[in-house]
Amino acid sequence: MTTYIARPIEAPVLKELRSADDQGREMVPATDEEGGAPLRCCLRHSEPGERIALVSYAPLRRWAARTGAAPRAYDEQGPVFVHAQECPGPEGDALPFTNSHRVLRRYSAEGHILGGELVERDFEAALTNALDDPAVALVHVRAVEYGCFLYEVRRA
């Protein structure tokens, strides 16, 4: 059985994004009056009254810079919610945001898309199946509604 880890945006990257996001824009914090925003820094939904920000993030580009991969046209960036200030990160290692339809997008070590899957049921089985393929280096979990990046999963 494949062992895997859901990875939040790393603390050094969050520090950069809170200064200038991957579009080069300054962060604009706001108070989340309603709560429920999927936070990529701590992999949970925001609580009413928390200070959060919507920033542009390029997850595959940042991974490629560390690994030497060349995602070319597969490199993309999009909006993600983060706490406006430093936070302690995720509590525990449970897979977050699995209570809804999700898309799993698989990538090779070169950064190329190997496929995608709409997951309506049994999220963990679909994720295990994706990571059982030795050609898959990582999986991006995305929201169906807007296609937003939620988090990255790699083998442990």
Contact map, one row per residue, 1 for C-alpha under 8 A:
111000000000000000000000000000000000000000000000000000000000000000000000000000000000000000000000000000000000000000000000000000010001000000000000000000000000
111100000000000000000000000000000000000000000000000000000000000000000000000000000000000000000000000000000000000000000000000000010011000000000000000000000010
111110000000000000000000000000000000000000000000000000000000000000000000000000000000000000000000000000000000000000000000000000010000000000000000000000000011
011111000000000000000000000000000000000000000000000000000000000000000000000000000000000000000000000000000000000000000000000000000000000000000000000000001111
001111100000000000000000000000000000000000000000000000000000000000000000000000000000000000001000000000000000000000000000000000000000000000000000000000001111
000111110000000000000000000000000000000000000000000000000000000000000000000000000000000000001111000000000000000000000000000000000000000000000000000000111100
000011111100000000000000000000000000000000000000000000000000000000000000000000000000000000000000000000000000000000000000000000000000000000000000000000111100
000001111100000000000000000000000000000111100000000000000000000000000000000000000000000011000000000000000000000000000000000000000000000000000000000000110000
000000111110110000000000000000000000000110000000000000000000000000000000000000000000000000000000000000000000000000000000000000000000000000000000000000100000
000000111111110000000000000000000000000010000000000000000000000000000000000000000000000000000000000000000000000000000000000000000000000000000000000000000000
000000001111111000000000000000000000000010000000000000000000000000000000000000000000010000000000000000000000000000000000000000000000000000000000000000000000
000000000111111100000000000000000000000000000000000000000000000000000000000000000000000000000000000000000000000000000000000000000000000000000000000000000000
000000001111111110000000000000000000000000000000000000000000000000000000000000000000000000000000000000000000000000000000000000000000000000000000000000000000
000000001111111111000000000000000000000010000000000000000000000000000000000000000100000000000000000000000000000000000000000000000000000000000000000000000000
000000000011111111100000000000000000000000000000000000000000000000000000000000000000010000000000000000000000000000000000000000000000000000000000000000000000
000000000001111111111000000000000000000000000000000000000000000000000000000000000000000000000000000000000000000000000000000000000000000000000000000000000000
000000000000111111111100001000000000000000000000000000111000000000000000000000000000000000000000000000000000000000000000000000000000000000000000000000000000
000000000000011111111000011000000000000000000000000000100000000000000000000000000001100000000000000000000000000000000000000000000000000000000000000000000000
000000000000001111111000011000000000000000000000000000000000000000000000000000000000000000000000000000000000000000000000000000000000000000000000000000000000
000000000000000111111111111000000000000000000000000000000000000000000000000000000000000000000000000000000000000000000000000000000000000000000000000000000000
000000000000000111111111111000000000000000000000000000111000000000000000000000000000000000000000000000000000000000000000000000000000000000000000000000000000
000000000000000010011111100000000000000000000000000000111100000000000000000010000000000000000000000000000000000000000000000000000000000000000000000000000000
000000000000000000011111100000000000000000000000000000011000000000000000000000000000000000000000000000000000000000000000000000000000000000000000000000000000
000000000000000000011111110000000000000000000000000000000000000000000000000000000000000000000000000000000000000000000000000000000000000000000000000000000000
000000000000000000011111111000000000000000000000000000000000000000000000000000000000000000000000000000000000000000000000000000000000000000000000000000000000
000000000000000001111001111100000000000000000000000000000000000000000000000000000000000000000000000000000000000000000000000000000000000000000000000000000000
000000000000000011111000111110000000000000000000000011100000000000000000000000000000000000000000000000000000000000000000000000000000000000000000000000000000
000000000000000000000000011111000000000000000000000011000000000000000000000000000000000000000000000000000000000000000000000000000000000000000000000000000000
000000000000000000000000001111100000000000000000001111000000000000000000000000000001000000000000000000000000000000000000000000000000000000000000000000000000
000000000000000000000000000111110000000000000000001110000000000000000000000000000001000000000000000000000000000000000000000000000000000000000000000000000000
000000000000000000000000000011111000000000000000111100000000000000000000000000000000000000000000000000000000000000000000000000000000000000000000000000000000
000000000000000000000000000001111110000000000111111100000000000000000000000000000000000000000000000000000000000000000000000000000000000000000000000000000000
000000000000000000000000000000111110000000000001110000000000000000000000000000000000000000000000000000000000000000000000000000000000000000000000000000000000
000000000000000000000000000000011111000000000011100000000000000000000000000000000000000000000000000000000000000000000000000000000000000000000000000000000000
000000000000000000000000000000011111100000001111110000000000000000000000000000000000000000000000000000000000000000000000000000000000000000000000000000000000
000000000000000000000000000000000111110000001111000000000000000000000000000000000000000000000000000000000000000000000000000000000000000000000000000000000000
000000000000000000000000000000000011111000001100000000000000000000000000000000001000000000000000000000000000000000000000000000000000000000000000000000000000
000000000000000000000000000000000001111100111100000000000000000000000000000000011000000000000000100000000000000000000000000000000000000000000000000001000000
000000000000000000000000000000000000111111111100000000000000000000000000000000011110000000000000000000000000000000000000000000000000000000000000000000000000
000000011000000000000000000000000000011111110000000000000000000000000000000000011100000000000000000000000000000000000000000000000000000000000000000001100000
000000011110010000000000000000000000001111100000000000000000000000000000000000001110001011000000000000000000000000000000000000000000000000000000000000000000
000000010000000000000000000000000000001111110000000000000000000000000000000000000000001111100000000000000000000000000000000000000000000000000000000000000000
000000010000000000000000000000000000011111111000000000000000000000000000000000000000000011000001100000000000000000000000000000000000000000000000000000100000
000000000000000000000000000000000000011101111100000000000000000000000000000000000000000001000001100000000000000000000000000000000000000000000000000000000000
000000000000000000000000000000000011111000111110000000000000000000000000000000000000000000000000000000000000000000000000000000000000000000000000000000000000
000000000000000000000000000000010011111000011111010000000000000000000000000000000000000000000000000000000000000000000000000000000000000000000000000000000000
000000000000000000000000000000010111000000001111110000000000000000000000000000000000000000000000000000000000000000000000000000000000000000000000000000000000
000000000000000000000000000000011111000000000111110000000000000000000000000000000000000000000000000000000000000000000000000000000000000000000000000000000000
000000000000000000000000000000111110000000000011111000000000000000000000000000000000000000000000000000000000000000000000000000000000000000000000000000000000
000000000000000000000000000000111010000000000111111100000000000000000000000000000010000000000000000000000000000000000000000000000000000000000000000000000000
000000000000000000000000000011110000000000000000111110000000000000000000000000000011100000000000000000000000000000000000000000000000000000000000000000000000
000000000000000000000000000011110000000000000000011111000000000000000000000000001111100000000000000000000000000000000000000000000000000000000000000000000000
000000000000000000000000001111000000000000000000001111100000000000000000000000001111000000000000000000000000000000000000000000000000000000000000000000000000
000000000000000000000000001110000000000000000000000111110000000000000000000000111100000000000000000000000000000000000000000000000000000000000000000000000000
000000000000000011001100001000000000000000000000000011111000000000000000000001111100000000000000000000000000000000000000000000000000000000000000000000000000
000000000000000010001110000000000000000000000000000001111100000000000000000011110000000000000000000000000000000000000000000000000000000000000000000000000000
000000000000000010001110000000000000000000000000000000111110000000000000000011110000000000000000000000000000000000000000000000000000000000000000000000000000
000000000000000000000100000000000000000000000000000000011111110000000000001111000000000000000000000000000000000000000000000000000000000000000000000000000000
000000000000000000000000000000000000000000000000000000001111111000000000000110000000000000000000000000000000000000000000000000000000000000000000000000000000
000000000000000000000000000000000000000000000000000000000111111100000010011100000000000000000000000000000000001000000000000000000000000000000000000000000000
000000000000000000000000000000000000000000000000000000000111111110000010001100000000000000000000000000000000000000000000000000000000000000000000000000000000
000000000000000000000000000000000000000000000000000000000111111111000000000000000000000000000000000000000000000000000000000000000000000000000000000000000000
000000000000000000000000000000000000000000000000000000000011111111101000000000000000000000000000000000000000000000000000000000000000000000000000000000000000
000000000000000000000000000000000000000000000000000000000001111111111110000000000000000000000000000000000000001000000000000000000000000000000000000000000000
000000000000000000000000000000000000000000000000000000000000111111111000000000000000000000000000000000000000000000000000000000000000000000000000000000000000
000000000000000000000000000000000000000000000000000000000000011111110000000000000000000000000000000000000000000000000000000000000000000000000000000000000000
000000000000000000000000000000000000000000000000000000000000001111111000000000000000000000000000000000000000000000000000000000000000000000000000000000000000
000000000000000000000000000000000000000000000000000000000000000111111100000000000000000000000000000000000000010000000000000000000000000000000000000000000000
000000000000000000000000000000000000000000000000000000000000001110111110000000000000000000000000000000000000111000000000000000000000000000000000000000000000
000000000000000000000000000000000000000000000000000000000000000100011111000000000000000000000000000000000000011100000000000000000000000000000000000000000000
000000000000000000000000000000000000000000000000000000000001100100001111111000000000000000000000000000000000011100000000000000000000000000000000000000000000
000000000000000000000000000000000000000000000000000000000000000000000111111000000000000000000000000000000000001000000000000000000000000000000000000000000000
000000000000000000000000000000000000000000000000000000000000000000000011111100000000000000000000000000000000000000000000000000000000000000000000000000000000
000000000000000000000000000000000000000000000000000000000001000000000011111100000000000000000000000000000000001110000000000000000000000000000000000000000000
000000000000000000000000000000000000000000000000000000000101100000000011111110000000000000000000000000000000000000000000000000000000000000000000000000000000
000000000000000000000000000000000000000000000000000000000111100000000000111111000000000000000000000000000000000000000000000000000000000000000000000000000000
000000000000000000000100000000000000000000000000000000011110000000000000001111100000000000000000000000000000000000000000000000000000000000000000000000000000
000000000000000000000000000000000000000000000000000000111100000000000000000111110000000000000000000000000000000000000000000000000000000000000000000110000000
000000000000000000000000000000000000000000000000000001111000000000000000000011111000000000000000000000000000000000000000000000000000000000000000000110000000
000000000000000000000000000000000000011100000000000001111000000000000000000001111100000000000000000000000000000000000000000000000000000000000000000111000000
000000000000000000000000000000000000111110000000000111100000000000000000000000111110000000000000000000000000000000000000000000000000000000000000000000000000
000000000000010000000000000000000000001110000000000111100000000000000000000000011111000000000000000000000000000000000000000000000000000000000000000000000000
000000000000000000000000000000000000001010000000011110000000000000000000000000001111111000000000000000000000000000000000000000000000000000000000000000000000
000000000000000001000000000011000000000000000000001110000000000000000000000000000111110000000000000000000000000000000000000000000000000000000000000000000000
000000000000000001000000000000000000000000000000001100000000000000000000000000000011111000000000000000000000000000000000000000000000000000000000000000000000
000000000010001000000000000000000000000000000000000000000000000000000000000000000011111100000000000000000000000000000000000000000000000000000000000000000000
000000000000000000000000000000000000000011000000000000000000000000000000000000000010111110000000000000000000000000000000000000000000000000000000000000000000
000000000000000000000000000000000000000001000000000000000000000000000000000000000000011111000000000000000000000000000000000000000000000000000000000000000000
000000010000000000000000000000000000000011100000000000000000000000000000000000000000001111100000000000000000000000000000000000000000000000000000000000000000
000000010000000000000000000000000000000011110000000000000000000000000000000000000000000111111000000000000000000000000000000000000000000000000000000000000000
000000000000000000000000000000000000000001000000000000000000000000000000000000000000000011111000000000000000000000000000000000000000000000000000000000000000
000000000000000000000000000000000000000000000000000000000000000000000000000000000000000001111100000000000000000000000000000000000000000000000000000000000000
000011000000000000000000000000000000000000000000000000000000000000000000000000000000000001111110000000000000000000000000000000000000000000000000000000000000
000001000000000000000000000000000000000000000000000000000000000000000000000000000000000000011111000000000000000000000000000000000000000000000000000000000000
000001000000000000000000000000000000000000000000000000000000000000000000000000000000000000001111110000000000000000000000000000000000000000000000000000000000
000001000000000000000000000000000000000000110000000000000000000000000000000000000000000000000111110000000000000000000000000000000000000000000000000000000000
000000000000000000000000000000000000010000110000000000000000000000000000000000000000000000000011111100000000000000000000000000000000000000000000000001000000
000000000000000000000000000000000000000000000000000000000000000000000000000000000000000000000011111111000000000000000000001000000000000000000000000000000000
000000000000000000000000000000000000000000000000000000000000000000000000000000000000000000000000111110000000000000000000000000000000000000000000000000000000
000000000000000000000000000000000000000000000000000000000000000000000000000000000000000000000000111111000000000000000001000000000000000000000000000000000000
000000000000000000000000000000000000000000000000000000000000000000000000000000000000000000000000011111100000000000000111100000000000000000000011000000000000
000000000000000000000000000000000000000000000000000000000000000000000000000000000000000000000000010111110000000000000111001000000000000000001111000000000000
000000000000000000000000000000000000000000000000000000000000000000000000000000000000000000000000000011111000000000011110000000000000000000001111001000000000
000000000000000000000000000000000000000000000000000000000000000000000000000000000000000000000000000001111100000000011110000000100000000000111100000000000000
000000000000000000000000000000000000000000000000000000000000000000000000000000000000000000000000000000111110000011111000000000000000000000111100000000000000
000000000000000000000000000000000000000000000000000000000000000000000000000000000000000000000000000000011111000011110000000000000100000111110000000000000000
000000000000000000000000000000000000000000000000000000000000000000000000000000000000000000000000000000001111111111100000000000000000000111110000000000000000
000000000000000000000000000000000000000000000000000000000000000000000000000000000000000000000000000000000111111111000000000000000000001111000000000000000000
000000000000000000000000000000000000000000000000000000000000000000001000000000000000000000000000000000000011111100000000000000000000001111000000000000000000
000000000000000000000000000000000000000000000000000000000000000000011110000000000000000000000000000000000011111100000000000000000000000000000000000000000000
000000000000000000000000000000000000000000000000000000000001000100001111010000000000000000000000000000000011111110000000000000000000000000000000000000000000
000000000000000000000000000000000000000000000000000000000000000000000110010000000000000000000000000000000011111111000000000000000000000000000000000000000000
000000000000000000000000000000000000000000000000000000000000000000000000010000000000000000000000000000001111001111110000000000000000000000000000000000000000
000000000000000000000000000000000000000000000000000000000000000000000000000000000000000000000000000000001111000111110000000000000000000100000000000000000000
000000000000000000000000000000000000000000000000000000000000000000000000000000000000000000000000000000001110000011111000000000000000000000000000000000000000
000000000000000000000000000000000000000000000000000000000000000000000000000000000000000000000000000000111100000011111100000000000000000000000000000000000000
000000000000000000000000000000000000000000000000000000000000000000000000000000000000000000000000000000111000000000111110000000000000000000000000000000000000
000000000000000000000000000000000000000000000000000000000000000000000000000000000000000000000000000011110000000000011111000000000000000000000000000000000000
000000000000000000000000000000000000000000000000000000000000000000000000000000000000000000000000000011110000000000001111111001000000000000000000000000000000
000000000000000000000000000000000000000000000000000000000000000000000000000000000000000000000000000111000000000000000111111000000000000000000000000000000000
000000000000000000000000000000000000000000000000000000000000000000000000000000000000000000000000000010000000000000000011111000000000000000000000000000000000
000000000000000000000000000000000000000000000000000000000000000000000000000000000000000000000000000000000000000000000011111111000000000000000000000000000000
000000000000000000000000000000000000000000000000000000000000000000000000000000000000000000000000010001000000000000000011111111100000000000000000000000000000
000000000000000000000000000000000000000000000000000000000000000000000000000000000000000000000000000000000000000000000000011111110000000000000000000000000000
000000000000000000000000000000000000000000000000000000000000000000000000000000000000000000000000000000000000000000000000011111111000000000000000000000000000
000000000000000000000000000000000000000000000000000000000000000000000000000000000000000000000000000000000000000000000010011111111100000000000000000000000000
000000000000000000000000000000000000000000000000000000000000000000000000000000000000000000000000000000010000000000000000001111111110000000000000000000000000
111000000000000000000000000000000000000000000000000000000000000000000000000000000000000000000000000000000000000000000000000111111111000000000000000000000000
000000000000000000000000000000000000000000000000000000000000000000000000000000000000000000000000000000000000000000000000000011111111100000000000000000000000
000000000000000000000000000000000000000000000000000000000000000000000000000000000000000000000000000000000100000000000000000001111111100100100000000000000000
010000000000000000000000000000000000000000000000000000000000000000000000000000000000000000000000000000000000000000000000000000111111110111100000000000000110
110000000000000000000000000000000000000000000000000000000000000000000000000000000000000000000000000000000000000000000000000000011111110100000000000000000000
000000000000000000000000000000000000000000000000000000000000000000000000000000000000000000000000000000000000000000000000000000001111111100000000000000000000
000000000000000000000000000000000000000000000000000000000000000000000000000000000000000000000000000000000000000000000000000000000011111110000000000000000000
000000000000000000000000000000000000000000000000000000000000000000000000000000000000000000000000000000000001100000000000000000000000111110000000000000000000
000000000000000000000000000000000000000000000000000000000000000000000000000000000000000000000000000000000111100001000000000000000111111111100000000000000000
000000000000000000000000000000000000000000000000000000000000000000000000000000000000000000000000000000000111100000000000000000000010011111100000000000000100
000000000000000000000000000000000000000000000000000000000000000000000000000000000000000000000000000000000111100000000000000000000010000111110000000000011110
000000000000000000000000000000000000000000000000000000000000000000000000000000000000000000000000000000011110000000000000000000000110000111111000000000011100
000000000000000000000000000000000000000000000000000000000000000000000000000000000000000000000000000000011110000000000000000000000000000001111100000011111000
000000000000000000000000000000000000000000000000000000000000000000000000000000000000000000000000000001111000000000000000000000000000000000111110000011111000
000000000000000000000000000000000000000000000000000000000000000000000000000000000000000000000000000001111000000000000000000000000000000000011111001111100000
000000000000000000000000000000000000000000000000000000000000000000000000000000000000000000000000000011100000000000000000000000000000000000001111111111000000
000000000000000000000000000000000000000000000000000000000000000000000000000000000000000000000000000011100000000000000000000000000000000000000111111100000000
000000000000000000000000000000000000000000000000000000000000000000000000000000000000000000000000000000000000000000000000000000000000000000000011111100000000
000000000000000000000000000000000000000000000000000000000000000000000000000000000000000000000000000000000000000000000000000000000000000000000011111100000000
000000000000000000000000000000000000000000000000000000000000000000000000000000000000000000000000000000100000000000000000000000000000000000000111111110000000
000000000000000000000000000000000000000000000000000000000000000000000000000001110000000000000000000000000000000000000000000000000000000000000111111111000000
000000000000000000000000000000000000000000000000000000000000000000000000000001110000000000000000000000000000000000000000000000000000000000011110001111100000
000000000000000000000000000000000000010100000000000000000000000000000000000000010000000000000000100000000000000000000000000000000000000000011110000111110000
000001111000000000000000000000000000000100100000000000000000000000000000000000000000000000000000000000000000000000000000000000000000000000011100000011111000
000001110000000000000000000000000000000000000000000000000000000000000000000000000000000000000000000000000000000000000000000000000000000001111000000001111100
000111100000000000000000000000000000000000000000000000000000000000000000000000000000000000000000000000000000000000000000000000000000000001111000000000111110
000111100000000000000000000000000000000000000000000000000000000000000000000000000000000000000000000000000000000000000000000000000010000011100000000000011111
011110000000000000000000000000000000000000000000000000000000000000000000000000000000000000000000000000000000000000000000000000000010000001000000000000001111
001110000000000000000000000000000000000000000000000000000000000000000000000000000000000000000000000000000000000000000000000000000000000000000000000000000111
